[in-house]
Amino acid sequence: MRLFLPLLLILLSLAALLPGCEPKEEIVTRDASARLEFSADTVLFDTVFAQTATVTRRLWVYNRNRRAVRVEQIGLKTANSPYTLTVSGVAGPLAQAVEIRGRDSLLLLVKAKLGPGAENTPFLIEDQVQFRTNGNEQQVALVAYGQNAYFHRAETLACNTVWRNDKPHVIYDFVRVDAGCTLTIEAGARIYVHAGAGVVIKGRLLVNPDLAPNEELKPDDPRFVRFAGDRLEAAYSEIPGQWRGIQFDATSQDNVVRYAEIKNAGFGLLVFNPENRQPRPDVLVENTIIKNISGASLNFASGGASFDGAGILSFSGDFTLRNCLLANCGEYAVRGLQGGNFSLNFCTVANYTPGFVRPNPSLVFSDVLTLANGQPGPSVLPTVSILNSIVWGKNMEELGFENVSRYANQVTVRNSLLRTTAYQVASTATQLGFGGTGTDNIFTDPKFFSSPDQPRGNRFDYRLDTLSPASNRPVLAPLLARDLLNKPRAAATPDLGAYERLNP
């Protein structure tokens, strides 16, 4: 017992000198060798429109050490930087005394809002996020490519407006062209539309009206007018439904869309004339690509009815399509309701819709429009002409004619490649069909150069392969001497669809 008490005192004294039971990952190290690691050495923003905020980018900051570190300071290198930081939920240019537990991480959020640059061409804005930990200085670069633009927000344009191609045009809410007025869009213009926004034409739209190239064009030729959503990140480059679309109202006449690309919208081109006003609104579409279109429960005016999206959507309107490609339309490529005239010559419908379950044929025409109360409106008989074209997709039936017995004599489909079983027969008194003698239609795989059925790489190319059955077909007037990319067609035996064969 005499020895026990002194021994106990010694043990208690030694215990007092030992570190407590605080976990090592919560003990802050002062070691100068403790450094941070980052999920990227550069936070990169794709092209950002000047004077608009970017999406938020994430930067993960990792503490790989066993013990915690106290980051003395996290801040931007440049005063009045166009970048903003959010650290631990607090926004500001500077954060101090930020602790990161051992073997833990910190999420840093970065946004950019660029002021106008001095040039109309893209410009570069750089900065750094600086970290100081136990005397160590570390940096992560911030890089954004800026682009000046014309901004249009809930704007009714002046009559006879011309949109130049020197800077992109960015649309918020809507742009409207009043009856009796014209909007002309120059070759090479870029139109970017914010989510939910669209273009409303009560007057006249002229897209690329004067372009007449002499040479064959590349698919990315800068003279095409491009319509797309305003999310410029690569992840959004092929996502449908990002903006509303281009709408022509009942008062709109003599519209022309040429050498254009319209993509990633809820609908591509829409004529809205549900009362069948005469003369009907009309749109001539030439050498144009409409792709990545999808929209469910679209509403127009205050009628209460809703409709699915389509590349071409028409309520008693007239459309003439020449040398056009319609691809990846989630509901319909062409949907004609309550009559109208539809003419397709040397067009390609390649509607595989990857990622969509599409119950409908790509092309569907009807003489009626279902009203908000669920009842059909008055019948207006459509006229449909499909010549020298390809209508193909993932569904077994890519053609549909509702109530066709009322207007069968107003449907002409000749010298085309079609995916259908219902209309593969010859026409009779009671049956509409496109397989009869003299129609020159074929019903087999067109063998595109690259498609979801036969991919070559990650991009689809709906020009024809060398062994395509759509190549070297008998000519059926009217012949279009050049294809979508202005390549000359064979005068006597042209290829079907929008493209003359890729490798003749």
Secondary structure, 3 states (H helix, E strand, C coil): CCCHHHHHHHHHHHHHHCCCCCCHHHCECCCCCCCCEECCCEEEEEEEECCCECCCEEEEEEECCCCEEEEEEEEECCCCCCEEEEECCEEECEEEEEEECCCEEEEEEEEEECCCCCCCCCEEEEEEEEEEECCEEEEEEEEEEEECCEEEEEEECCCCEEECCCCCEEEEEEEEECCCCEEEECCCCEEEECCCCEEEECCEEEECCCCCCCCCCCCCCCCCEEEEECCCCHHHCCCCCCECCEEEECCCCCEEEEEEEEECECCCEEEECCCCCCCCCEEEEEEEEEEEECCCCEECCCCCCEECCEEEEEECCEEEEECCEEEEECCEEEEEECCEEEEEECCEEEECCCCCCCCCCCEEECCCCECCCCCECCCCCEEEEEECCEEEECCCCCEEECCHHHCHHHEEEECCEECCCCCCCCCCCCCCCCCCCCCCCECCCCCEEECCCCCCCCCCEEEECCCCCCCCCCCCCCCCCECCCCCECCCCCCCCCCCCCCCC
